[in-house]
Amino acid sequence: MTTSQIPAEHSAEHSAVGWSTLSDGEIRALERFLFEEADLLDRWQLHEWLELFTSDGFYQIPSTDLPDGDPDRDLFLVQDDRFLLEQRVNSLLTRAAHAEYPHSRTRRIVGNVRARDTDEGVQVRANFAVFRVRAGTLDTYVGEYRHLLRRTDEGGYRFLIRKAVLDLDALRPHGKVSIIL
């Protein structure tokens, strides 16, 4: 999948009312998937986290001034395909990632999970807050996840698109995101 093949519907704004169409059991399974993913990230188990992506998956963070931007036309803070995402993970786990060595401590809260089936997969929206502690400074990143998931044959999920849309109007303290949101 290329970025131009990403369903336009995935990036469009949707009303929260009536948006979620899956059963309560399916929503609970998606919540469990997102909570376990958050735990992997907080424990810096990034290779295990990478396995949650399809081989053609994307990790995206749009710019803060254009949260509904098109990755083919607009600037994104992160626009990684699977290859670039593997490079990011490998870099973050070495001393080469100076901004994250030693690693920041993070805690994630994920909530208000909504989802629906589409022809492309399961669209998921959820709110997030990521708290990052490093060198005596606490940074908070808040926003909304807008994921597109593919069901696995084993009954689980994999990210086709993992998108973190920040609600912040500026990034502190370094003007960049040096952790996985």
Phi, psi and chi 1 to 4 in degrees:
 res  aa     phi    psi   chi1   chi2   chi3   chi4
   1 MET       -  131.1  171.6 -178.6  -91.8      -
   2 THR   -98.4  167.3   65.6      -      -      -
   3 THR   -62.9  -28.7   55.4      -      -      -
   4 SER   -72.1  -16.0   62.0      -      -      -
   5 GLN   -90.9   -3.5  -65.1  171.3  -42.0      -
   6 ILE   -66.3  127.2  -65.7  171.8      -      -
   7 PRO   -54.8  129.7  -18.1   26.9      -      -
   8 ALA   -58.8  -31.7      -      -      -      -
   9 GLU   -61.5  -29.3 -179.4 -179.8  -13.8      -
  10 HIS   -65.1  -34.6 -177.4   69.0      -      -
  11 SER   -94.0   -6.4   61.5      -      -      -
  12 ALA   -76.4  154.5      -      -      -      -
  13 GLU   -72.4  142.9  -82.3  -61.9  -47.3      -
  14 HIS  -133.2  142.7  -58.8  -77.7      -      -
  15 SER   -68.3  139.4  168.5      -      -      -
  16 ALA   -71.4  -24.6      -      -      -      -
  17 VAL   -75.7  122.4  177.4      -      -      -
  18 GLY    74.9    7.6      -      -      -      -
  19 TRP   -76.7  -39.4 -164.7   83.5      -      -
  20 SER   -81.7  126.7 -165.8      -      -      -
  21 THR  -123.1   -1.9   59.4      -      -      -
  22 LEU   -83.1  162.3  -62.3 -176.3      -      -
  23 SER   -70.4  163.4   71.0      -      -      -
  24 ASP   -59.7  -37.8  -71.5  -13.0      -      -
  25 GLY   -64.1  -40.7      -      -      -      -
  26 GLU   -68.7  -38.9  -69.5  170.1  -58.6      -
  27 ILE   -62.6  -42.5  -66.0  -68.7      -      -
  28 ARG   -61.5  -40.9 -176.9   68.4 -173.3  121.8
  29 ALA   -63.8  -39.0      -      -      -      -
  30 LEU   -67.0  -40.2  -74.7  166.0      -      -
  31 GLU   -60.0  -44.8  -72.2  174.4  -23.2      -
  32 ARG   -60.3  -42.7 -142.7  174.6   11.3 -105.6
  33 PHE   -59.0  -46.9  173.4   78.2      -      -
  34 LEU   -68.1  -37.1  -64.5  176.0      -      -
  35 PHE   -67.1  -41.8  -63.6  162.5      -      -
  36 GLU   -67.9  -36.2  -69.9  172.2    6.4      -
  37 GLU   -62.1  -45.4 -176.9 -134.7    6.4      -
  38 ALA   -59.5  -39.7      -      -      -      -
  39 ASP   -64.5  -41.0 -174.2   54.5      -      -
  40 LEU   -59.2  -43.2  -72.1  175.0      -      -
  41 LEU   -67.5  -41.9  -70.8  170.3      -      -
  42 ASP   -66.1  -27.4  -73.9  -19.1      -      -
  43 ARG   -94.0    7.7  -70.9 -173.9  -72.6  125.1
  44 TRP    56.0   36.7  -76.6   80.6      -      -
  45 GLN   -93.2   69.1  -68.3 -175.3  -73.2      -
  46 LEU   -73.1  -31.5  -59.6 -176.0      -      -
  47 HIS   -66.2  -39.9  -72.2  -65.1      -      -
  48 GLU   -66.8  -37.8  -68.4   83.2   -7.0      -
  49 TRP   -63.0  -41.5  173.5   74.8      -      -
  50 LEU   -59.2  -30.3 -168.7   57.2      -      -
  51 GLU   -68.6   -9.7  -65.7  -55.5  -46.8      -
  52 LEU   -81.0   -0.7  -60.3  178.8      -      -
  53 PHE  -102.5  148.7  -76.8   77.8      -      -
  54 THR   -71.6  165.7   62.8      -      -      -
  55 SER   -65.9  -19.2   60.7      -      -      -
  56 ASP  -113.5   26.4   56.4  -11.4      -      -
  57 GLY   -78.1  161.3      -      -      -      -
  58 PHE  -127.2  148.5  -74.6   90.8      -      -
  59 TYR  -120.7  121.5  169.2   54.8      -      -
  60 GLN  -131.8  141.8  -58.5  173.1  -24.8      -
  61 ILE  -133.9  107.2  -55.9  174.8      -      -
  62 PRO   -66.8  160.7   -8.7   18.9      -      -
  63 SER   -63.6  154.9   64.4      -      -      -
  64 THR   -70.1  -21.6   55.8      -      -      -
  65 ASP   -93.1   -4.8   62.3  -22.4      -      -
  66 LEU  -142.8   67.5 -158.2   52.1      -      -
  67 PRO   -64.2  -23.2   20.5  -29.5      -      -
  68 ASP  -103.3   23.4  -66.2  -42.6      -      -
  69 GLY   -64.2  162.4      -      -      -      -
  70 ASP   -97.4  121.6  178.6  -15.4      -      -
  71 PRO   -62.6  -18.2   18.3  -26.6      -      -
  72 ASP   -82.8  -16.6  -70.3  -28.3      -      -
  73 ARG  -121.4  -30.4  -71.6 -171.3  -33.1 -120.5
  74 ASP  -110.4  158.9  -57.1  -46.4      -      -
  75 LEU   -71.8  130.6  176.9   66.1      -      -
  76 PHE  -117.6  146.5  -90.3   49.1      -      -
  77 LEU   -67.8  -37.7  -61.4  174.0      -      -
  78 VAL  -139.7  132.2  175.7      -      -      -
  79 GLN  -144.8   77.2  165.6   61.4    1.2      -
  80 ASP  -101.4  130.7  -71.5   -8.5      -      -
  81 ASP   -84.1 -176.6   61.1   13.2      -      -
  82 ARG   -61.0  -40.1  177.7   60.7 -171.7 -110.8
  83 PHE   -62.3  -49.2  174.5   77.8      -      -
  84 LEU   -64.8  -34.2  -70.0  174.6      -      -
  85 LEU   -65.7  -38.8 -171.9   53.3      -      -
  86 GLU   -63.0  -40.7  -73.8 -179.3   32.5      -
  87 GLN   -63.2  -41.1  -58.5  -54.9  -50.7      -
  88 ARG   -62.2  -46.0 -179.7 -179.2  -59.6  -82.9
  89 VAL   -62.3  -47.2  163.0      -      -      -
  90 ASN   -61.3  -39.5  -69.9  -26.5      -      -
  91 SER   -66.1  -43.7  175.1      -      -      -
  92 LEU   -64.4  -23.3  -76.9  170.8      -      -
  93 LEU   -93.1    8.2  -66.7  174.9      -      -
  94 THR  -122.1  170.9   68.1      -      -      -
  95 ARG   -69.6  -11.4  -72.3  178.2 -177.7 -109.0
  96 ALA   -62.5  -25.9      -      -      -      -
  97 ALA   -86.7   80.4      -      -      -      -
  98 HIS   -59.2  -33.9  -60.0  -68.3      -      -
  99 ALA   -68.7  -15.9      -      -      -      -
 100 GLU  -129.0   30.5  -76.0  -56.0  -39.5      -
 101 TYR  -129.8  116.5 -167.0   84.5      -      -
 102 PRO   -66.9  161.9   25.7  -31.8      -      -
 103 HIS   -62.1  144.4  -59.4  -48.0      -      -
 104 SER   -66.3  154.0  -63.2      -      -      -
 105 ARG   -93.3  133.4  -67.6 -177.8 -177.5 -177.7
 106 THR  -130.4  151.8   60.8      -      -      -
 107 ARG  -137.8  133.1  -69.9  -73.0  173.3 -131.5
 108 ARG  -117.1  141.7  -65.1  153.3 -156.3  -82.0
 109 ILE  -123.1  126.0  -63.4  173.6      -      -
 110 VAL  -121.5  132.6  178.1      -      -      -
 111 GLY  -156.2 -179.8      -      -      -      -
 112 ASN    51.6   51.7 -162.3   16.3      -      -
 113 VAL   -78.4  126.6  176.0      -      -      -
 114 ARG  -128.0  149.9  -67.2   96.4   60.5 -153.9
 115 ALA  -156.1  158.3      -      -      -      -
 116 ARG  -154.6  154.7   66.5 -178.6 -178.3 -179.4
 117 ASP   -83.9  142.4  -90.8  -42.4      -      -
 118 THR  -135.7  174.7   68.6      -      -      -
 119 ASP   -64.6  -26.4  -68.2  -19.7      -      -
 120 GLU   -87.0  -19.1  -66.6   80.8   23.5      -
 121 GLY   150.0 -159.8      -      -      -      -
 122 VAL   -97.1  118.2  179.4      -      -      -
 123 GLN   -86.9  132.2  -73.1 -174.9  -21.0      -
 124 VAL  -127.7  135.2  177.8      -      -      -
 125 ARG  -123.8  139.1  -62.1  177.5   82.1  173.8
 126 ALA  -155.0  148.9      -      -      -      -
 127 ASN   -85.6  150.4  -63.2  -19.9      -      -
 128 PHE  -141.2  154.1   70.8   85.3      -      -
 129 ALA  -136.2  128.5      -      -      -      -
 130 VAL  -118.4  120.6  178.3      -      -      -
 131 PHE  -101.8  125.7  -56.5   95.2      -      -
 132 ARG  -120.5  126.0  172.7 -176.2  175.9 -139.2
 133 VAL  -114.8  126.9  177.6      -      -      -
 134 ARG  -155.1  128.9  179.7  171.7  170.7   78.9
 135 ALA    51.5   43.4      -      -      -      -
 136 GLY    77.1    7.6      -      -      -      -
 137 THR  -115.0  136.0  -58.4      -      -      -
 138 LEU  -106.1  122.1  171.9   66.8      -      -
 139 ASP  -114.2  143.3  -65.8  -52.6      -      -
 140 THR  -123.8  127.7  -54.7      -      -      -
 141 TYR  -112.3  125.2  -59.5   90.4      -      -
 142 VAL  -125.1  152.1  -65.0      -      -      -
 143 GLY   172.0 -156.6      -      -      -      -
 144 GLU  -129.7  134.1 -179.4 -176.8   60.3      -
 145 TYR   -84.7  138.8  -72.2  131.7      -      -
 146 ARG  -130.6   86.6  -62.2  178.3 -171.6  172.7
 147 HIS   -98.8  154.3  -56.0  -39.4      -      -
 148 LEU  -121.8  119.5 -179.0   61.2      -      -
 149 LEU  -113.1  151.2  -57.2  177.2      -      -
 150 ARG  -112.8  134.0 -176.0  176.8  -68.4  155.6
 151 ARG   -73.3  144.4  -72.4 -173.4  173.1   90.1
 152 THR   -96.9  164.0   66.6      -      -      -
 153 ASP   -63.8  -24.2  -67.7  -21.2      -      -
 154 GLU   -85.9    2.0  -62.5   77.8   30.1      -
 155 GLY    90.9    8.6      -      -      -      -
 156 GLY  -100.0 -160.5      -      -      -      -
 157 TYR  -135.5  154.5  -59.1   97.2      -      -
 158 ARG  -137.4  146.0  -67.0  -68.3  176.7  -93.9
 159 PHE   -76.1  123.4  -71.0  108.6      -      -
 160 LEU   -91.0  -40.0 -167.0   55.0      -      -
 161 ILE  -136.7  126.7  -59.0  170.5      -      -
 162 ARG  -117.7  106.3 -174.1 -172.5 -175.9  -76.4
 163 LYS  -119.5  126.6 -172.1  174.0 -171.5  178.0
 164 ALA  -111.7  112.6      -      -      -      -
 165 VAL  -100.9  113.0  179.1      -      -      -
 166 LEU   -79.4  141.5  -70.7  164.2      -      -
 167 ASP   -89.0   -4.9  -73.6  -23.3      -      -
 168 LEU   -73.9  148.6  -49.7  173.5      -      -
 169 ASP   -97.2   -2.1   57.5    4.0      -      -
 170 ALA  -159.5  157.4      -      -      -      -
 171 LEU  -106.6  130.5  -69.1  177.0      -      -
 172 ARG  -116.1  165.5  -64.8 -177.0  -47.7  106.8
 173 PRO   -87.8  -14.1   31.4  -32.2      -      -
 174 HIS  -104.6    1.2  -53.8  -63.9      -      -
 175 GLY    73.0   17.2      -      -      -      -
 176 LYS  -150.5  164.1   63.7  179.9 -178.1  177.4
 177 VAL  -104.0  110.3  178.6      -      -      -
 178 SER  -103.6    7.9   60.1      -      -      -
 179 ILE  -121.7  166.1   57.8  171.6      -      -
 180 ILE   -77.1  124.2  -58.1  -71.0      -      -
 181 LEU   -88.5      -  -70.4  179.9      -      -
